[in-house]
Amino acid sequence: MADISGERELLQDAGPVTSGLPALDYILRGGYAANRVHLIEGEPGAGKTTLGLQFLLEGRTKNERCLYITLSEGRDELIQVAGTHGWSVDGIEIFELVPPELSLDPDREQSILYASDLELGETLRLVMEEVERVAPARVVFDSLSEIRLLSQGALKFRRQVLALKHFFATRHCTVLFLDDLTQAEEDLGLHSLAHGVLRLEQIAQTYGAERRRLRVFKMRGRAFHGGFHDYIIRTGGLEVFPRLVAGSHPDMGGFREQAMSGVPQLDALVGGGLDYGTSTLIVGPSGIGKSTIAMRYVQAALERGEKALFISFDETERVFLHRAQGLGWDFSEVLASKQFVFRQVDPAELSPGEFAGTVSKAVEQDGASVVVLDSLTGYQHAMPEEQFLLLQMHEMLTYLNQQGVLTFVILAQSGMVGVMQTPVDMTYLCDAALLLRFFEADGEIRRAISVIKKRTGAHENAIREMMIDAQGIQVGQKLSGFRGILTGVPTYVGGEQLLKDRS
């Protein structure tokens, strides 16, 4: 009796078993539960086999015995799947059961068994014998759908799965049961049998690439990060992007020194500079200079030796560099040195999770202190509904603020002059807001800039003229002789001279 109690205590104290995906281990708070059965379910093509292979490859790196039991795919198929990701399955035992019509060569290896000619009990007996022979620490069982078909009934199927669960528990195996959800109705009975349940989903969009996401339904005796987490399948396996939760990341605390733009009049307008650990919204019509202002702050940060990330939904890197050169700024050298990262993204191809993962990697691993999101209008197209966009941005901006990052969010308004509409209200989420407007004076189209809010300090209430030319940005005096500039249709009632071209 003492030996049994000691064995049980050892099983209870066993730590989590890593999945082979650091991001998934983060979601599972360490990994799978040791010596327990987990259910991985998803429709065909969701990535279950790839996830299972990554689990076994991780075990191989730890010198653990690993076994892949397949009733649905052949050995050659598994080797081919692994090969597409650059993996070798050497050192992983593969036990294959296939129906005879899949094997037309009479000289095939003796290890191939014919499941369709065997009774269910005989099939499971052969599986158990293989497990006893290999004595694996990690097992992937692919798939339960074949056992369901052989069972020909829900009661018998449940009993057989329960028998398998108890058998693996006595062999000290950490097991992944794969299920492709081919039954007509969702079988929640499997959820009650498994220690943990993980579902992989792929969602077809009306336009653009399909979206993949996973969700942990349960993990007994342990907390985990709930909700949906986006993932993609690329060469090298699954890459998971945990849902960004600002509260799960430490707050770096306090505000750093203020960030200057290098334009004295602009710095004076915003109250001496913008604070690190805050977010600034730059809003205005298309073409007024929103991105240019953000670029000016980025250029100033790079000159101070900092790192920056510029995410663009609206223009390519070639156009960005050409436009910057026209303003007298050359980003080519800092791009080559990785001090500055420009990332062009396609909203039709990018998931919210991948977007959040790109930003967090730049901040935590690469040390970016300035982040520009240009523009939110483009990113909105990647979100299913507006309320989800606001929730996503709330977590994103809170996270960046906690990391002490200076963030710029650019939002384009529809219309050029007069009444303009904002696609989403971001003013309450950001700590500061710069408003830009076109106005007409002396037969010319001119620009006006003002600070609407700044939570972390005082700022000017003045509306000033702004000019963009080959030398960059110039901010002029207060437009005291005008009324109605923010409406786009001002009336000039003064006699002061407007900002002149520096040429």
N, C-alpha and C positions, 0 to 999 in steps of 0.2 A: 504493500500500500504506500509505503514511503516513496518508492521509486515513481509510482504513478503521480503522486502529488507533486514531486519535484519536476516531472515532465510537464505537468499542467502549468506549473509556475513558470517554467522556461518558455512555454508557448505564449503565456500572457505578457511576459516581459520582452518578447521579441519586438524589435523596432520595426518601423515601416519598411517595405520593400520598394526600392526605387523603380520607377516605371521606364526609365530610359529617356524621358522627356523632362528636363528641369522645370519647365512651365507647368506641366501636369502634376509634378510632385508638389509644386507650390499650391496648386488648386486643392490637392488631396492632403495638404499639410504634412508632407513627407513622403507620400507614396501609398501603395496598396498595403492592406493589413497582411502581416505575415501569416502564413499557414492557413489562409482562408480562401474561399471561393468568391470570385467577383464575376459579375455579368457585364459583358460589353455587347451592347445591342445597337443595331443600326441597319438601315436598308443596304442592299448591295451597292458597292461603290463608295460607301461612306468612309472607308479606311480602317476597318476592323483588323484585317489581316496585317496591314502595315503596322498598326499599333501593337498587335501581338508579337510581331517579329522584333520590334524595337525593345519590347519587354524582355524577350529571350536574349537578344544581343547584349543588353545591359547585364544580364546574369552571366553570360559568357565572359565578359570583361572582369567579373568578380570570381571567376573560376568555379562557378556553380554549374551543376548538371541541369541541362535544359531539354525539354521534350515538347515537340509540336505534334499533336495528334490531329490528323486531318481525315475527315470523312467526305469532304466536298471538293477539295482541290488536290491535284496530284503533286508528287515530289518535284517534278520538273517545273510545274507552274510556280511553286513556292520559290524554287531556286531562281526562276526568271524574274519574279516580283522583287526578290532581294537584289538581283543583279541590276535592275533598273535604278535602284537607289545607291548602287555602288557597294553593296554588302556581300559578304560571303557567309554562308550558313555552316561552314565547317565547324565542327565542335558542337553543333546542335543536332540532337537526335530527331529524326522525322519518322513518325509511324503513320503509314498510309493505308487506308482502307478504301478501295475503289470497286465499283461494279465491274463485272467481266467485260462488258461492252467497251469500256475505256481502255482495255488492255488487249490488243489484237496480236501481240507478240508472245508466242508460247515460251520464249526464253527469258521472260521478265524475271526479276529477282524473286526469290522465295518469300521475302518479307512482305510482299503485296498480298493482301487478303481481300476477299470478295464479300463486302458487307451485304449486298442485295440477296445473296444466297444463304445468309446466316439468320438465325432467329435473333431477336433483340438481346436476349440474355447471353447468347454465345458471342455476339459482337462486343458487349460490355465486358465479358470475361476476358476476351483477347486484349482489350484496352487495359484492363487491370493487370494482366500478366506483363504487358509491356512496361507499365509504370513500375511494377515490382522489379523488373529486370534492370531498368535504367536508374531507378531510385532518384528521380529528379527533385531539385528544389523549386524549379519553376516549370509550369505546364500551361500550354495553350491548347484548348479543346475546340476544334473548328469542324463542324458547328453543331449546336443543339438542334438545328432544323432537321438534320438527318435522324437524330434520335426521336424527334417528334413524329416523323413519318413512320418509322419502324414501330413506334408505340401504338399508333392507330387509336388513340384515345387520350383524353386529358388526364384521367386518373392514373393510368399506367405510366404516362410520360412523367408526371410529377413524382411518382414513386421511384422511377429510374434515376431521375436527376437527384433526388434526395439520397439515393443509394450511392451515387457517384460522389456527392458532397461528403458523406460520412467516410467513404473510402479514402478520398484525398486528405481528409483531416487526420486520419491515422497514419498517413505517410509523410506528414509534415511538408506538404506542397503548398505553394502559393499559386493559385490556378485562375486563369482567365477563361471563362466560358464565352464563346462568341455565338451570337444569335442574329440572324439576318431579318427578323421580323416579317417572315413570309406568311404567317398565319393571318387569317381574315380579321380576327379581333385581337386586341392587345392582351397579352397574357401576363397579368400582374402577379400570377402565382409564382412566377420565377423570381420576381422582386423580393418576395417574402423568404425565399430559400437562400438567396445570395447574401453574402456579408456586405457587399457593396455593389452598386448599380451605376453604370456609366453609359449614357446614350450618345451616339454620334448621329448628327443630322446633316443632310444637304438640302438646300432650298433653292429651287429654280427661280430666278428673277425674270420679270417681264423683259428686261434688257440688261445685258451685261453677264458676267460670269456668275456661276452658281455660288452661293454662300454656304460655308460649312461651319457648324458650331457644335459644341458638346455641352452636356449638362450632367452633373453628378446628382442622381436621384437620392442616394442614401450611402452612408458609410457608417456602419454601426460603431458606437463607442468613440467616435472622433468627429471633431468639427471639421468643416471643409468650406471652401469658398463657393457659395451657391450661385445660381443664375446661369445664364448662357455665356460661354466663352468661345470666341471665334477661333478657327484653326484653318490651315491650308495644308494641302498635300503637295510637296515639291520633291525634287531629287534630294534624297537624304532623309525622307520620312515625313511624319507629321510635324508641323510647327504650330504650337498652341499659343494663343495670345490671351492670357487671363484678363477677365473683365477688370478694368481699372477701378479700384476703390481707394479713394484718397486716404481714408482712415486706416488702411492697412500699411501705409508708408509713414515713416517717422517725419515729424515736423522739424526742420533744421533750426527753426527758432530765430526770431528777430529779423530786422531789416538791415541789409548791407548799405553801403554808400549809394548815393544817387547816381543814376546813369545819365550822362550828358550826351547830347546829340552832335555836338560840335558846331551848332548854329546858335550863337548867343541869344538872339531874339526868340528863337523857339524854346530854348531852355528857360528863358524868363517867363514866357507865356504859360508854361506848365509848372511854374513855381520853383524854378531852380533845377529841375531834373525829375526823372521818373525813378521810382524806388524799385530796387530788386525785390522779388517776392510779391510783385503785384502784376496785374494784367491790365492792358490798355486797349480799348476798342477804338479803332479808326474807321469812321463811317462817313460815307459820302457817295456821290454818283460816280459812275465809271469814268476813268480817265482824268480824275481830278488830282491825283498824286498820293493816294493812300499808301500804295506799295513803296513809293519813293521815300516817304517819311520813315517807314519801317526800315528800308534799306539804309537810310542815313544813320539810324541808331545802331544797326548791325555793323556798318563800316566803322563807327566810332568805337564799338566794343572790340572789334578785331584789332584796331590800332592800339587798344589797351592790352592786347595779348589774350583776350578771352576767346571762347569758342561759341559758335552760333549755329543754329539750325533754321533753315528757311524751307517751309513746306508750301509748295505752290500747286493749286488745283487748276490754275488758269493759264499758265504759260510754261514753255519749255525752258530748259537751261540755256540753250543757245540764245533765245530771245531775251532772257533775263540778263545774261552777260553783255549782250549788245546794248541793251537799254542802260545798264550801269555804266558802260564805257562812255555813252553819250552824255552822262552826268559827271564824268571825270573820275569814276570809281572803277578800279580793276580788281575783280575777285578771283582771277585765274590762279594766282599764286597761292592764296589761302585755300582754294578748292583742292589744289594739288597736294597741299600739306595736311589736308583733313581738318584744318582749323575751322573751316567753314564748310558746312554740308548743305547742298541744295538738293531737295528731293521733289521731283515732279511726280504727281500721283494722278491716277485716273479714277474719278468717283465711281465709275461703273465696275471697276475691278477691285477696289479697295474696300475691305470690311472695317467697321468701326474698331474692332479689336486690333487689327493689324496697324491701323492708324495710331492707336494709343500705344501699341508696342514700339512703333518707330520713334515716337516722342520720348517714351520712358528710357529706351536704350540710349538715345542721344544725350539725355540728361544724366543718367546714373552711370553709364559705362564710358561715354565719351566726354563728359564734363561740360556740356553746353550750358551757358549761363543766359543766353538770349534765344528765344524761340519765336518764330513768326509763322502764323497760320494765315495763308493768303489763297483764297478767301473762304470765309465761312459759307458764302453763297454756293460755292462749288461743293463743299463738303456736305451741305444740306441735301444734295442730290443723292448722296450715298446712304442717307438715313431713311428708314421707312416712313416715319411720321415726325412732325415737328416737336412733339413733346419729348420724344426720345433724344432728339438732338440737344435740347436744353439740358436734359439729365446727363447726357454724355459730356457736354461742355462744362457743366457744373463740376463734375468729378475731375475733368481734365485740368481746369483752371485752378481748382483747389489743390490738386496734386502739385502743379507747377509752382504755385505760390508757396507751398510747404517746402519745396526744394530750393527756394530762394532764386527762382528764375524770373527774369524780366520777359513777359509774354506780350506779344502784339497780336491782336485778333482783328483782321480786316473784314469789313462787311460792306458790300456794295448795295446801294439803293437803286431802285428802278426809277427811271426818269432822269432828266438832265437839269432842268430848271423848274421853278414853280413847285407844285405839290409833288412830293416823292414818297414812295412807299418802301418800308424796310421789311424784308421777308421774314425776319425773326427778331424779336426784341432781346438784345443781349446787354442792354445798358445796365440792368440790375446785377448781372453776373460779374461785370468788369469793374476794376477799382478806379479806372480813369477812362475818360471818353473824349476823343478829339473829333470835332465835327467840321467837315469841309463842304464848301458850297461854291458853285459858280455864280457869278453875277456880271451884269453888263454895265460898263461905264465908258464914256468917251468913245463909243462905237467899238469897244473891244470886250472880249470875254476874259474875265479876271477870276481869281480864286480868293476865297476868304477862309480863314482858319480860326477856330475858337475852341476853348476847353469847356466842356459841359459839366464835368465832374472830376474830382480827384479826392479819394477818400483819405489818403495819407498825408495831406497837407494843403496849404493854401495854393491858389492859382489865380491868374488874371481872369477877370471877367470880360476883357476886351475882345472885340472881333477885329482881327488884323488881316491885312492883305498878304497873300503868299505868292511867290513867283518861283517857277522851276525853269532853269536854263542850263546851258552847258557847264556851268560852274556849280550846279547843285541847287540847293534850296535857299531862298532868301525870304525873310519875314519882315514886313514893313511896320509902319506905325498904326495906331488905332484908327479905324475907319469911323471917325466921329462925325463926318459930314453925311452919313447915309442912314436911311431908315429902311427896314424890311430886307436886309441882306440875307437873313436865314430863310426867307421865303423864296429867294432866287429872283425876285423882281423888285430891287431896291429903288428908293427915291433919293436923289442927291440934293441935300439942302445946305451943304457947306461950301467952303471955298478953299479947302486945303488941297495941296498937291498930292496925287497918288504916287505909289511906288514906281520909280523909273527903272528902265532897263539899264543894267550896269555897263553895257557896252557903250 
